């Protein structure tokens, strides 16, 4: 039996901003991103990693395969957030 997790953000209404940020980061990583459907970049990432991710049920995927896709996207987003934070901090120093 599969368990579906709720993927709501802690801040209501932040989905649009997070999706735009994801699209920007993944574009910088060299992936084609449809601005109307930025979350679909996961399929392109999966394809580049050799992971058979498809729309719909992916119960056949191993946790490791799913982690490779999510890690590639999430890792890129975290690196960019750290870079932006460091940039902001350096602007505030005299």
Secondary structure in CASP SS format (residue, H / E / C, confidence):
PFRMAT SS
TARGET T0000
AUTHOR 0000-0000-0000
METHOD secondary structure of the structure
MODEL  1
X C 1.00
X C 1.00
X C 1.00
X C 1.00
X C 1.00
X C 1.00
X C 1.00
X C 1.00
X C 1.00
X C 1.00
X C 1.00
X C 1.00
X C 1.00
X C 1.00
X H 1.00
X H 1.00
X H 1.00
X H 1.00
X H 1.00
X H 1.00
X H 1.00
X H 1.00
X H 1.00
X H 1.00
X H 1.00
X H 1.00
X H 1.00
X H 1.00
X C 1.00
X C 1.00
X C 1.00
X C 1.00
X C 1.00
X C 1.00
X H 1.00
X H 1.00
X H 1.00
X H 1.00
X H 1.00
X H 1.00
X H 1.00
X H 1.00
X H 1.00
X H 1.00
X H 1.00
X H 1.00
X H 1.00
X H 1.00
X H 1.00
X C 1.00
X C 1.00
X C 1.00
X C 1.00
X C 1.00
X C 1.00
X C 1.00
X C 1.00
X C 1.00
X C 1.00
X C 1.00
X C 1.00
X C 1.00
X H 1.00
X H 1.00
X H 1.00
X H 1.00
X H 1.00
X H 1.00
X H 1.00
X H 1.00
X H 1.00
X H 1.00
X H 1.00
X H 1.00
X H 1.00
X H 1.00
X H 1.00
X H 1.00
X H 1.00
X H 1.00
X H 1.00
X H 1.00
X H 1.00
X H 1.00
X H 1.00
X H 1.00
X H 1.00
X H 1.00
X H 1.00
X H 1.00
X H 1.00
X H 1.00
X C 1.00
X C 1.00
END
